[in-house]
Structure formats: structure tokens, C-alpha cells
Amino acid sequence: MGRIYRKPGFLRSLNQAWRGMMYTVKTQKHVQFHLFAGSAVLLLAWWSEVTRLEWLILILAIGSVIGAEVMNSAIETVVDMVQPNFHPLAGMAKDIAAGAVLVTAIQAVVIGFVVFLPPLLRLASKMF
Ligand SMILES: Nc1ncnc2c1ncn2[C@@H]1O[C@H](COP(=O)(O)OP(=O)(O)OP(=O)(O)O)[C@@H](O)[C@H]1O
């Protein structure tokens, strides 16, 4: 309170954004899970030798989920600051923010199916 706002330089802005992202990674279990799942998907992509376009689409899908998670955390933090007590609208705001994450997660699952189903089917046909 009472601190004078100084326009940050680019490196300072980057540092603040990094700090926000790391805070989310350290404190939010869902973000940790999605980072783990994203890494597993990248390993699977490497193993299945997906095409360049498929790499780009997978990276977009993973980035969308993690980006939405970080934004969800920002909304939760603001809601907790503005309304620390129970309020239906505070709850709804958090549910809506979580809904945005769900949209990106569903999208990522569909993309995962489309990209990985053919190589997994090929593997299954080789095995049986
Ligand atoms: N102030 C509030 N008033 C009413 N309902 C709330 C309030 N805060 C949270 N809720 C309800 O509880 C749910 C979980 O809230 P929480 O703050 O724990 O978020 P979360 O991040 O989804 O959970 P987690 O702590 O596991 O990460 C919200 O989606 C909302 O439905």
C-alpha cells in the first residue's frame, strides 16, 4: 500500500512474469500435474516420431492448458483478495475460471487422441 508505481523495463517485467509463473507452479497442484502430463506427452511425441506440424499442434495444446491454469490462479487470487468470505458470485467466478481450463484440457485430450491413435494402433498391430 502506498508504493509509487514505476513503469517497469522489459527485463523487470519479464522477471515479474517469471515470478508469477513460478509462484503458480510451486503452489498449484493442478499446474504441477499439467506440467507432468505435458512432459509425458512430449516424450510420447518424440517416441512416436510425430511430424513437424503435429509437434507444433501438441506444443500449442500444452501451452494453452498451462497458460489457462496460470490465468485461473490469477483469478482465484483476485477473488480471494476481493471476497475472502463465502459469496455465490465469488464461487461462480472461480468455477468459470476453472471452466476455461477445462475447455483447453478437453481440446488437448482430443488433439492427443488424433495425433497418437495411429502410432499406438500401429504398435498394437505389430505386437498382436
Ligand atoms: N469465496 C468463495 N465463496 C463461495 N464459493 C467459493 C469461494 N471460494 C471458493 N469457492 C468454491 O470452492 C471451489 C474451490 O475453490 P478453491 O479456492 O479451493 O479453488 P481451486 O484452486 O479450484 O482448489 P485447489 O485449492 O484445490 O487448487 C471454487 O471453484 C468455488 O466453487
The ligand as an SDF file (V2000), in Angstrom:
LIG
                    3D

 31 33  0  0  0  0  0  0  0  0999 V2000
  -15.2940  -17.2000   -1.5190 N   0  0  0  0  0  0  0  0  0  0  0  0
  -15.9910  -18.2350   -2.0060 C   0  0  0  0  0  0  0  0  0  0  0  0
  -17.3410  -18.2060   -1.9920 N   0  0  0  0  0  0  0  0  0  0  0  0
  -18.0550  -19.2280   -2.4910 C   0  0  0  0  0  0  0  0  0  0  0  0
  -17.5320  -20.3400   -3.0320 N   0  0  0  0  0  0  0  0  0  0  0  0
  -16.1880  -20.4330   -3.0960 C   0  0  0  0  0  0  0  0  0  0  0  0
  -15.3460  -19.4020   -2.5890 C   0  0  0  0  0  0  0  0  0  0  0  0
  -14.0590  -19.7710   -2.7710 N   0  0  0  0  0  0  0  0  0  0  0  0
  -14.1050  -20.9580   -3.3640 C   0  0  0  0  0  0  0  0  0  0  0  0
  -15.3670  -21.3780   -3.6020 N   0  0  0  0  0  0  0  0  0  0  0  0
  -15.7920  -22.6360   -4.2610 C   0  0  0  0  0  0  0  0  0  0  0  0
  -14.8350  -23.6510   -3.9920 O   0  0  0  0  0  0  0  0  0  0  0  0
  -14.2130  -24.0980   -5.2110 C   0  0  0  0  0  0  0  0  0  0  0  0
  -12.7390  -24.3650   -4.9740 C   0  0  0  0  0  0  0  0  0  0  0  0
  -12.1330  -23.1650   -4.5980 O   0  0  0  0  0  0  0  0  0  0  0  0
  -10.5670  -23.0430   -4.3430 P   0  0  0  0  0  0  0  0  0  0  0  0
  -10.2390  -21.6700   -3.9430 O   0  0  0  0  0  0  0  0  0  0  0  0
  -10.1260  -24.1300   -3.4210 O   0  0  0  0  0  0  0  0  0  0  0  0
  -10.0090  -23.2630   -5.8010 O   0  0  0  0  0  0  0  0  0  0  0  0
   -9.2410  -24.4540   -6.5040 P   0  0  0  0  0  0  0  0  0  0  0  0
   -7.9500  -23.9050   -6.9190 O   0  0  0  0  0  0  0  0  0  0  0  0
  -10.1620  -24.9580   -7.5860 O   0  0  0  0  0  0  0  0  0  0  0  0
   -8.9350  -25.5890   -5.4980 O   0  0  0  0  0  0  0  0  0  0  0  0
   -7.4650  -26.0080   -5.0440 P   0  0  0  0  0  0  0  0  0  0  0  0
   -7.2300  -25.2850   -3.7590 O   0  0  0  0  0  0  0  0  0  0  0  0
   -7.5670  -27.4970   -4.9260 O   0  0  0  0  0  0  0  0  0  0  0  0
   -6.4950  -25.6040   -6.1150 O   0  0  0  0  0  0  0  0  0  0  0  0
  -14.4780  -22.9770   -6.2270 C   0  0  0  0  0  0  0  0  0  0  0  0
  -14.4760  -23.4570   -7.5630 O   0  0  0  0  0  0  0  0  0  0  0  0
  -15.8420  -22.4680   -5.7810 C   0  0  0  0  0  0  0  0  0  0  0  0
  -16.8750  -23.2880   -6.2950 O   0  0  0  0  0  0  0  0  0  0  0  0
  1  2  1  0
  2  3  1  0
  2  7  2  0
  3  4  2  0
  4  5  1  0
  5  6  2  0
  6  7  1  0
  6 10  1  0
  7  8  1  0
  8  9  2  0
  9 10  1  0
 10 11  1  0
 11 12  1  0
 11 30  1  0
 12 13  1  0
 13 14  1  0
 13 28  1  0
 14 15  1  0
 15 16  1  0
 16 17  2  0
 16 18  1  0
 16 19  1  0
 19 20  1  0
 20 21  2  0
 20 22  1  0
 20 23  1  0
 23 24  1  0
 24 25  2  0
 24 26  1  0
 24 27  1  0
 28 29  1  0
 28 30  1  0
 30 31  1  0
M  END
$$$$
